[in-house]
Amino acid sequence: MAGQARNLKPELSFAEEVRSGLTKAGQKELPSKYLYDDVGSALFEAITHLPEYGLTRAEQRLLQRHRDEIRQAAGCPAVVTELGSGDGRKARTILESLRVCGRLTYYPIDVSAAALIRCNRELLGLGALTVVGLEGPFLEGLARAAAEREPGRPMLVLFLGSTIGNFDRPAAVRFLKSIRGLLAPGDALLLGTDLQKPAERLLAAYDDPAGVTAAFNLNLLARINRELGGDFDLRQFAHEARFCEAEQRIEMHLRSRRLQTVTVREARITVTLREGETIWTEACHKFSLRELPELAAKTNFHPEEIWVDEDWPFALNLWLAK
Ligand SMILES: C[S@@+](CC[C@H](N)C(=O)[O-])C[C@H]1O[C@@H](n2cnc3c(N)ncnc32)[C@H](O)[C@@H]1O
């Protein structure tokens, strides 16, 4: 059963965040969550099919291979909540395996309305399942799902796709602690984390020759034009993927091809970009196998299981709330 997504209000508006990111002293930036409007979500889905982007296939292999172990370790949950569900393909693998546990409620949380619609469609036909889409930010959604859950049976939280890598390391610790704060002891977190690998492999994944990732990144400027009355000339910006060795992360930037001035009406700003200056739009941190159990311990989880894909080094972590 699937209903219309419920809308949760974010703390800051899109216009306010664009204003603060583009008027920052030093590196200009835009929050990566705004990459995912209807067009961006469709482009992200296309990225997951690219030969260079092995991440999604690696995680899907691990979910397929270990879904029954996941069910057992998570204690046959009655509620599954997913942070950033996207199109729901990965959730389907888990939800199919959980059907033996009885009636299930699934809360997909996503800022993208289009992703939630696709997610609903993906899950049609799975019996004994109630889908409650929550359109809005991760923690607001999780708080809502936690408040509505029936006491007594554990909840499983899915946080897949290495979306945790979008946070820098200190922010990831804070975020995981916030998740933990909304869970009860014994609840489970299934966390997908992309592992460190050679820079060339990562750069090819985030700057594919067909230009799909470039379109995904540039669409953020197109979205600002559409929704906030911006006048970005997209042809005057280039997609750039960089590898930062010290932080073990890929950074996505939009590089200004020339000196230019841009106005965003709804954000009440006019900004100047120098030739070569960039707007930082996304960070994707890569993890070492050593740091993952430490991360669990720091955030009050017990690292119960870790499964690793060898073809595209990727780790699926099953943690239990202490
Ligand atoms: C990298 S994609 C991963 C999608 C899917 N989980 C997967 O593994 O393929 C991140 C997803 O999280 C959503 N998202 C990003 N930031 C968000 C936020 N702050 N709150 C809620 N959803 C967010 C995006 O719309 C997108 O669907």
The ligand as a MOL file (V3000), in Angstrom:
LIG
                    3D

  0  0  0     0  0            999 V3000
M  V30 BEGIN CTAB
M  V30 COUNTS 27 29 0 0 0
M  V30 BEGIN ATOM
M  V30 1 C 23.4750 9.5440 -3.2850 0
M  V30 2 S 21.7410 9.4540 -3.4470 0 CHG=1
M  V30 3 C 21.4910 7.8100 -2.8580 0
M  V30 4 C 20.1530 7.2540 -3.2620 0
M  V30 5 C 19.9370 5.7890 -2.8360 0
M  V30 6 N 19.9240 5.6530 -1.3870 0
M  V30 7 C 21.0280 4.9190 -3.3880 0
M  V30 8 O 21.7490 4.3220 -2.6040 0
M  V30 9 O 21.1390 4.8120 -4.6310 0 CHG=-1
M  V30 10 C 21.1940 10.4460 -2.0970 0
M  V30 11 C 19.6880 10.5080 -1.9100 0
M  V30 12 O 19.4190 11.2290 -0.7080 0
M  V30 13 C 18.5540 12.3240 -0.9560 0
M  V30 14 N 19.0180 13.4070 -0.0770 0
M  V30 15 C 20.1870 14.0930 -0.1740 0
M  V30 16 N 20.3270 14.9400 0.8560 0
M  V30 17 C 19.2110 14.7990 1.6300 0
M  V30 18 C 18.7740 15.3750 2.8660 0
M  V30 19 N 19.5150 16.2810 3.4970 0
M  V30 20 N 17.5920 14.9580 3.3920 0
M  V30 21 C 16.8340 14.0130 2.7410 0
M  V30 22 N 17.1940 13.4430 1.5680 0
M  V30 23 C 18.3790 13.8150 1.0270 0
M  V30 24 C 18.6720 12.6220 -2.4390 0
M  V30 25 O 17.5060 13.2100 -2.9710 0
M  V30 26 C 18.9550 11.2460 -3.0180 0
M  V30 27 O 17.7890 10.5510 -3.3620 0
M  V30 END ATOM
M  V30 BEGIN BOND
M  V30 1 1 1 2
M  V30 2 1 2 3
M  V30 3 1 2 10
M  V30 4 1 3 4
M  V30 5 1 4 5
M  V30 6 1 5 6
M  V30 7 1 5 7
M  V30 8 2 7 8
M  V30 9 1 7 9
M  V30 10 1 10 11
M  V30 11 1 11 12
M  V30 12 1 11 26
M  V30 13 1 12 13
M  V30 14 1 13 14
M  V30 15 1 13 24
M  V30 16 1 14 15
M  V30 17 1 14 23
M  V30 18 2 15 16
M  V30 19 1 16 17
M  V30 20 1 17 18
M  V30 21 2 17 23
M  V30 22 1 18 19
M  V30 23 2 18 20
M  V30 24 1 20 21
M  V30 25 2 21 22
M  V30 26 1 22 23
M  V30 27 1 24 25
M  V30 28 1 24 26
M  V30 29 1 26 27
M  V30 END BOND
M  V30 END CTAB
M  END
